[in-house]
Amino acid sequence: MKGVILAGGLGTRLHPLTKITNKHLLPIYDQPMIYYPLRTLVEAGINDILLVTGGNNAGDFLKLLGNGKEFGLKHLNYTYQEGEGGIAEALGLAEYFSEGDSVIVILGDNIIEKSIKIAVENFKQQGDGAKILLKEVEDPQRFGVAELDGEKVVNIVEKPKQPKSNLIVIGVYMYDSEVFNIIKTLKPSERAELEITDVNNHYIQDNKMTFEVLDGWWTDAGTFESLYRANSLAASGN
């Protein structure tokens, strides 16, 4: 199983902080933001990792991370996303890297308190299909909201004005190699992006999606409010 960290985009919601640097290089307490998803993957046993970046500061990731030696890696792979075509488009760039293997994808601004190793191992035992991680939040309208029927996800609605639950899909996704064929069938949304929610709903319709509820705290860091929350949570854990 291979790991993919998505750290592209222009981070316009965090201007002026991101006018001269990539969002994922901003500090979260005492470390650059990108350290957190990278450590999450390594701790879960993933040691073959691709970093997808973009914008005007992509070279800074190489300066900061090098070959990943500081994280116990022998090698760290990089690729570049032109423009802002969405999460699914960025993941599509990893097809050559996956070489037919399954992948775990994590968004570069996702900060997670506890290990996801058990969820990763459960997905490996699952064999095929997909797995998402859910978390109950106070502002579900900002995210993809999961609709459940017992122990089954029946739909994911992106940024609903009236969410049917407080359970949202966090930025960690596990897919078999079929995900790249699914991405090729997607059409851009109203935001002119290829949406990861469309990928997840495809697996749901095929009855190949499982989920687990994340233990411990979680936050993204894509707005000033969530960036502040991420710093506070990270600081409290030290």
C-alpha positions in Angstrom: 0.0 0.0 0.0 1.3 3.4 -1.0 0.8 6.8 0.5 -0.1 10.1 -1.3 -0.1 13.5 0.4 -1.9 16.2 -1.4 -0.3 19.6 -0.7 -1.0 21.7 -3.8 -3.4 24.6 -4.3 -2.9 28.3 -3.7 -4.4 28.6 -0.2 -6.3 31.7 -1.2 -8.5 31.5 2.0 -5.4 32.2 4.0 -4.2 35.3 2.2 -2.0 37.2 3.0 -0.2 34.3 4.8 0.0 32.3 1.6 1.0 35.1 -0.8 4.6 34.1 -0.5 4.5 30.5 0.6 2.5 27.3 0.3 -0.2 26.8 2.9 1.2 23.4 3.9 4.5 25.1 4.9 2.9 27.3 7.5 3.7 26.5 11.1 1.4 24.4 13.3 2.7 25.1 16.8 6.4 24.1 16.5 6.5 22.2 13.2 5.6 22.9 9.5 2.1 21.8 8.7 3.3 19.2 6.2 5.1 17.3 9.0 1.8 16.2 10.5 0.3 14.2 7.6 3.7 12.8 6.7 4.2 11.5 10.2 0.6 10.1 10.2 1.4 8.0 7.2 4.8 6.8 8.5 3.4 5.9 11.9 0.7 3.9 10.1 3.4 1.8 8.4 3.4 3.5 5.0 7.0 4.0 3.8 6.5 4.6 0.0 5.1 8.1 -0.2 4.3 10.6 -3.0 3.9 14.3 -2.2 1.8 16.2 -4.7 2.4 19.9 -4.6 1.9 22.9 -6.8 1.9 26.7 -7.0 5.0 28.9 -6.9 6.8 27.4 -3.9 6.9 23.7 -4.8 10.7 23.7 -4.5 10.5 24.6 -0.9 9.1 21.2 0.0 12.3 19.6 -1.4 14.4 22.0 0.7 12.4 21.2 3.8 11.8 17.4 3.4 14.6 16.2 1.2 14.4 12.5 0.8 12.4 12.0 4.0 15.4 10.7 6.0 14.2 12.7 9.1 11.0 10.7 9.0 12.7 7.3 8.7 12.2 7.1 4.9 14.7 5.9 2.4 13.1 8.0 -0.4 10.4 10.5 -0.8 8.7 11.0 -4.2 7.4 14.3 -5.6 5.1 15.4 -8.4 3.5 18.8 -9.5 -0.1 19.7 -10.0 -0.7 22.6 -12.4 -3.5 24.9 -11.3 -6.3 24.0 -8.9 -8.2 21.1 -10.5 -9.4 19.6 -7.3 -8.5 16.8 -5.0 -9.5 14.0 -7.4 -7.4 15.5 -10.2 -4.4 15.7 -7.8 -4.8 12.1 -6.9 -5.0 11.2 -10.5 -1.3 12.3 -10.8 -0.4 9.4 -8.6 -1.5 6.7 -11.0 2.0 6.0 -12.3 3.3 6.0 -8.8 0.8 3.5 -7.4 1.8 0.8 -10.0 -1.5 -1.0 -9.5 -1.2 -1.0 -5.7 -3.8 0.4 -3.3 -3.3 3.9 -1.9 -4.0 5.9 1.2 -4.5 9.6 0.5 -4.2 12.3 3.1 -4.8 16.0 2.6 -1.8 18.1 3.6 -3.7 20.3 6.0 -5.2 17.5 8.0 -3.9 17.3 11.6 -4.8 14.1 13.5 -4.1 13.4 17.1 -4.0 9.6 17.2 -2.7 6.8 15.0 -4.7 5.5 12.0 -2.7 2.3 11.8 -5.6 0.0 12.8 -7.9 1.5 10.1 -5.1 1.0 7.5 -4.7 -2.6 8.6 -8.4 -3.1 8.4 -8.5 -1.8 4.9 -5.7 -4.1 3.8 -7.8 -7.0 5.2 -10.8 -5.6 3.2 -9.0 -6.5 0.0 -10.6 -4.1 -2.4 -13.0 -1.1 -2.6 -12.5 2.0 -0.4 -12.5 3.2 3.2 -13.2 6.6 4.6 -12.7 8.0 8.1 -15.5 10.0 9.7 -15.5 12.5 12.5 -18.3 14.4 14.3 -17.9 18.2 14.0 -19.8 21.3 14.9 -19.6 22.9 11.4 -20.4 20.0 9.0 -21.6 22.4 6.3 -17.9 23.1 5.5 -17.3 19.5 4.5 -18.5 16.4 2.8 -21.3 15.0 5.1 -21.9 11.3 5.4 -25.4 9.9 5.5 -25.5 6.5 7.3 -28.0 3.7 7.3 -26.8 1.6 10.3 -23.3 0.5 9.6 -23.4 1.5 6.0 -22.6 4.8 4.2 -25.4 5.5 1.7 -24.4 8.9 0.5 -22.0 11.8 0.9 -23.2 15.3 0.2 -20.6 18.0 -0.4 -21.0 21.2 1.8 -24.8 20.9 2.3 -26.6 23.9 3.6 -28.7 21.7 5.9 -26.6 18.7 6.8 -28.4 15.5 7.7 -25.7 14.6 10.2 -22.7 16.0 12.0 -20.4 13.2 10.7 -18.1 14.5 8.0 -15.5 12.8 5.8 -12.1 13.9 6.9 -9.2 14.2 4.5 -8.0 10.6 4.7 -9.1 8.2 2.0 -8.1 4.6 1.2 -8.7 3.2 -2.3 -7.9 0.2 -4.4 -6.3 0.7 -7.8 -9.7 1.1 -9.5 -9.8 4.7 -8.2 -7.8 5.9 -11.1 -10.3 4.6 -13.6 -13.1 6.2 -11.7 -11.3 9.6 -11.7 -11.0 9.4 -15.5 -14.9 9.2 -15.8 -15.5 12.3 -13.6 -16.8 15.6 -14.9 -15.8 19.0 -13.3 -18.2 20.4 -10.7 -19.5 23.9 -10.5 -16.2 24.8 -9.0 -14.5 23.5 -12.1 -12.8 20.8 -10.1 -12.8 17.0 -10.0 -14.4 16.3 -6.6 -13.3 13.5 -4.3 -16.9 13.2 -3.1 -17.8 12.0 -6.5 -15.1 9.3 -6.2 -16.4 8.3 -2.8 -20.0 8.1 -4.0 -19.0 5.9 -6.9 -17.6 3.4 -4.4 -20.8 3.7 -2.3 -23.0 3.0 -5.3 -20.9 -0.1 -6.0 -21.4 -1.2 -2.4 -17.6 -1.2 -1.9 -17.2 1.6 0.7 -16.5 1.0 4.4 -15.9 3.6 7.1 -14.5 4.0 10.6 -15.0 6.8 13.1 -11.8 8.5 13.9 -10.6 8.4 17.5 -9.1 11.5 19.1 -9.2 15.1 17.9 -8.9 16.1 14.3 -8.9 19.4 12.4 -8.1 20.8 9.0 -6.2 24.0 8.7 -7.6 25.7 5.6 -9.2 28.7 7.2 -7.9 31.2 9.8 -10.3 29.7 12.3 -9.2 26.1 11.7 -5.5 27.1 11.5 -5.8 28.7 14.9 -7.6 25.6 16.2 -4.9 23.3 14.7 -2.2 25.3 16.5 -4.1 25.2 19.8 -4.7 21.4 19.6 -1.1 20.7 18.6 0.2 22.8 21.4 -2.0 21.1 23.9 -0.6 17.7 23.0 3.0 18.7 23.7 
